[in-house]
Each structure stands twice: as structure tokens, then as C-alpha cells.
Amino acid sequence: MPDPRTRLEELGYELPDVPSPAGSYVPAMRSGDLVFTAGQVPFRGGELAFTGKVGEAVNLEEARKAARICALNALAAAAEAAGGLQNIARIVKVVGFVASAPGFNQQPQVIDGASDLLGELFGEAGLHARSAVGVAELPLDAPVEVELVVELHRDS
């Protein structure tokens, strides 16, 4: 497995600060060797990078970028709960929600933005099960929301 910290730098990304919860929950929860993240929207620098429905105010490429931002936010939350990115052994599951305009049905292609990034960072260990779901609305008019389940190294 490539070192995800090194790959992150090579790809020009950095883990953001973990966004503060918008309600009565925590950003990530560890249970045994797994970490489950709360859904993360495309916050960048405390602001939503994109707003609106995909297929209307947000095009497919913008939505893919939003999914990457969501994945980075979720990865930051998972890394914090794991004691560092180096403690994440593999990505187990990705769940993506896409606020979809009527008739928009390319949710899998949107969530590929998150999946592709995780594959680039973790190699084979980035392969995961996934759901990509179209929804009518997301919090704060976000176009995309992503949550992760990650497995930790046994000695973490």
C-alpha cells in the first residue's frame, strides 16, 4: 500500500481541519478496528465550495470536485479518530448522497470523485464497497455529502 500521507502531498492535497458538527453528533466514531464518519459536505476553509442541486446549479465536474472535498473532510475526521492517517489500513465503505435536480441520474459518476481520490491515496487498500444515492435536499444546500467506514491497522 502506498503511504497515504506521501500520496496526499504528491497529489497536492492536505487534510483539512475537521469541520465542526452542525448538530448533536461527533465527526467520527471508533468501534474496535473500524472508524465510522458522519456525513461530510464540501466545506473548504469554513465555507461550502459548491451549493445547489447537481444537474441544475452544479454540473457533473463540479459535483465530482465537491465529492473529493467531502472525502478529504471525512478522511480528516477518520484520521483524527484513528490517531493519524498512518493508522488507516483500508477504506471499507463509501456512502455518497447527491442532491439531484429532477431527471439527474448520474449519482455514481459524482461519487466517483470521492472513490477515485481514495484509490489514488490508498492503492488497493482504497478499493471499497459503495452506495451512491440521489436525494431531494442536503444540509445547507450542499450538492454532495460523503461518509466513510475505514479499517485501522490492528496495532493502532
Residue pairs with C-beta under 8 A, 6 or more apart in sequence:
1 89
1 90
1 122
1 123
1 124
1 125
2 121
2 122
2 123
3 86
4 85
4 86
4 88
4 121
4 122
5 85
5 86
7 120
7 121
7 122
8 14
8 15
8 85
8 121
11 117
11 120
11 121
13 72
13 117
15 72
15 75
15 76
15 79
15 85
16 43
16 44
16 72
16 73
16 76
17 76
18 27
18 28
18 73
18 76
18 77
18 80
19 27
19 40
19 41
19 43
19 73
19 77
20 27
21 27
21 38
22 139
22 140
25 38
26 38
27 37
27 38
27 40
27 77
27 80
27 81
28 35
28 36
28 37
28 38
28 77
28 78
28 80
28 81
29 35
29 36
29 81
30 81
30 82
30 152
33 151
33 152
33 154
33 156
34 92
34 149
34 150
34 151
34 152
35 78
35 81
35 82
35 88
35 148
35 149
35 150
35 152
36 147
36 148
36 149
37 74
37 77
37 78
37 81
37 147
37 148
37 149
37 150
38 77
38 147
39 74
39 95
39 97
39 145
39 146
39 147
40 70
40 71
40 73
40 74
40 77
40 145
40 146
40 147
41 48
41 70
41 73
41 138
41 139
41 140
41 142
41 144
41 145
42 48
42 49
42 50
42 65
42 66
42 67
42 69
42 70
42 73
42 142
42 143
42 144
43 49
43 69
43 73
44 69
48 140
48 141
48 142
49 65
49 66
49 69
50 58
50 62
50 63
50 65
50 66
50 142
50 143
50 144
51 57
51 58
51 140
51 141
51 142
51 143
52 58
52 99
52 141
52 143
53 99
53 100
53 101
53 104
53 143
54 60
54 63
54 98
54 99
54 100
54 101
54 104
54 106
54 110
54 143
54 144
55 100
55 101
55 103
55 104
55 106
56 101
56 104
57 143
58 66
58 143
60 106
60 109
60 110
62 143
63 98
63 110
63 113
63 143
63 144
64 109
64 110
64 112
64 113
65 113
66 110
66 113
66 142
66 143
66 144
67 96
67 110
67 111
67 112
67 113
67 114
67 144
67 146
68 113
68 114
68 116
68 117
70 96
70 114
70 144
70 145
70 146
71 94
71 113
71 114
71 117
71 118
71 146
71 148
72 117
73 146
74 146
74 147
74 148
75 85
75 88
75 118
75 121
75 148
78 88
78 148
78 150
79 85
79 87
79 88
82 88
82 150
82 152
82 156
83 156
87 152
87 153
87 156
88 122
88 150
88 151
88 152
88 153
89 125
89 150
89 151
89 152
89 153
89 154
89 156
90 122
90 125
90 126
90 128
90 150
90 151
91 118
91 122
91 125
91 126
91 127
91 128
91 148
91 149
91 150
91 151
92 128
92 129
92 148
92 149
92 150
92 151
93 128
93 129
93 130
93 131
93 148
93 149
94 111
94 114
94 115
94 118
94 128
94 129
94 130
94 131
94 146
94 147
94 148
95 130
95 131
95 133
95 146
95 147
95 148
96 107
96 110
96 111
96 114
96 130
96 131
96 132
96 133
96 144
96 145
96 146
97 133
97 134
97 135
97 138
97 144
97 145
97 146
98 104
98 107
98 110
98 111
98 132
98 133
98 134
98 135
98 143
98 144
99 135
99 136
99 137
99 138
99 141
99 142
99 143
99 144
100 107
100 134
100 135
100 136
104 134
105 134
107 132
107 133
107 134
108 132
110 132
110 144
111 130
111 132
111 144
111 146
113 144
114 146
115 128
115 130
118 126
118 128
119 126
119 127
120 126
138 144
138 145
139 145
